Amino acid sequence: MDTENNSVFGLLCVNKPLGLTSRDVVNRVVWRLRELSPKPAKIPKAGHAGTLDPLATGVLIVGVGAGVRLVPYLHQQPKTYLATFRL
């Protein structure tokens, strides 16, 4: 955290657990930032770079503060998915 203007920014690589939506993960990041920020502090924007189903696990990129501006560029990058199905 930048102590001069209390700004937090960047990209977080989160290992999304089973049962949470991508929005749930973003909400948890924002709640944690709110807990760690000195009061009164402006809580930065946060958003995810892609959606994972609640039944999926894996890496979810979360942009925070100015890092949210990078999300459209991340959408353009190639992605690889590995799936296991049980019949």
Protein Blocks (a to p, Z undefined) as FASTA:
>chain_A
ZZklopaeddddddddehiafklmmmmmmmmmmmmpccdddddddddeddddfkbgcddd
ddehjllmmmmmmmmpccdddddddZZ
